[in-house]
């Protein structure tokens, strides 16, 4: 989306008014959003045999296995 130069100047001035910690959080958040794209039309998440469709969430070892020590 193209932005008007005045909009960009306003955003730059708001960013400059933030503390360094706040500025870092805003920039990191913007970077994460830039990498997220909607799935292509017709996309279906993979299904593991015998399981249900993955609906999101962590896929860390701790989340998958809990305290089973795997």
RODRENPA-947467 format. One record per atom (N, C-alpha, C, CB): x, y, z. Coordinates in steps of 0.05 Angstrom, whole numbers, plus 5000, padded with zeros to 4 digits. Each point is the difference from the previous one (the first is absolute). Last residue first. Glycine has a CB too. Example, Ala and Ser with C-alpha at 12.3 -4.5 7.8 and 13.67 -1.06 7.14 Angstrom:
2
525749555142;501650245001;498550225014;502449874957;498248985042;498250245000;501850245000;496249775025;
This chain:
70
520942565530;500949914974;501750214986;495949734996;499350245095;502949974996;500949914973;500249915048;490950324994;500649724996;503049964994;495449934983;498450875037;502249925018;500849714996;498250335032;497450204886;499650065029;502449915016;495049964994;503350004906;500349765017;499550065030;503349834966;495750854963;499149754988;500049775020;501850164956;501550705069;497150024994;498949734989;500650494991;508749605025;498550015026;497050004995;503950245021;501949824904;500149735012;498449995026;504549934980;492450804949;502549945015;499849725012;500750495010;493150074933;500949734993;502649935013;497650044956;493450705058;502849935002;500549714991;500650345037;490850164922;501249975027;502949914998;495549885018;495749944911;501850215010;501049945028;497750334970;496649094979;498650265000;501850225010;495749765006;504649194946;501450195018;498650274997;504449744995;490549304989;501350234986;501450185021;496649984962;502349005067;498250214990;501650224987;496649895036;506349044970;499650245016;498050184988;504749965016;498749214945;498849935026;499550245018;502349574996;504750594930;498349775000;498949935028;502549834960;499851175014;501549765007;498049775000;503450265027;495950664915;498849835021;501849765005;495350154988;505750934967;500549724999;498749855024;504350094976;491550824983;502249925017;500449704999;499250405030;496950184889;499049845022;502449925017;496049834972;501250944945;501949875018;498649855022;503350374990;492850194936;499949714999;501949865019;498650054954;504050935019;497349884997;500149704998;498550424977;509550025076;499050024973;497249884999;504649974981;498850495110;500549764984;498850024972;500149735042;503351155010;497749825001;500749754983;496850385007;511150145042;498350034977;497749815001;504050144973;504750325089;497649845000;498350064975;500049995050;508250464973;500649734991;497549834999;504450045020;495450865011;500850014971;500549724990;502050455007;496049705085;497650024983;500850004970;497850275036;509149725028;498549755001;497650014982;501549925047;503650874963;501549794985;498549745000;504250235012;492350475040;499650054971;501549804983;499550495011;501849465082;497249934993;499550044970;498550125047;509750174988;499949715000;497249904991;503549985036;497750944977;501449924976;500049694998;502950415002;493349985075;498450074976;501449904975;498250415024;506449485058;497749834999;498350054975;499949985050;507550584966;500949734993;497649814998;504350085023;494150795008;500650004972;500949734990;501450485004;497149645088;497550004985;500549994970;497850265037;509749825018;498749745004;497449984984;502149975046;502650874955;501449794985;498849725002;504150275006;489250545007;502549935013;501449794983;498050105046;495650594903;499949775018;502749965014;496649794971;501550884960;499150085027;500049775020;497250364979;504749534927;502250135013;499350095029;501550164955;491849454990;502149805006;502350135015;498749744960;494650825007;499049845022;502049795009;495350084983;506850444942;500250165024;498849865024;499650404971;500049174945;502850035008;500250175025;501449964953;490149955008;500949755011;502850015010;496949764970;499850994984;498749975026;500849745013;496150264983;507049884930;501350195019;498849985028;501050314962;495049204969;502649895007;501550175019;500149784956;491850535009;499549785018;502649875009;495749914977;504750774959;499350115027;499449785020;498150414977;503549374932;502550085014;499450115027;502050104956;491449175003;500650284995;502550085016;495150104991;503348884979;499250195020;500950284991;500349665037;497449304919;501550254999;498950195020;501049934951;499048975048;498350235000;501850255000;496349755024;
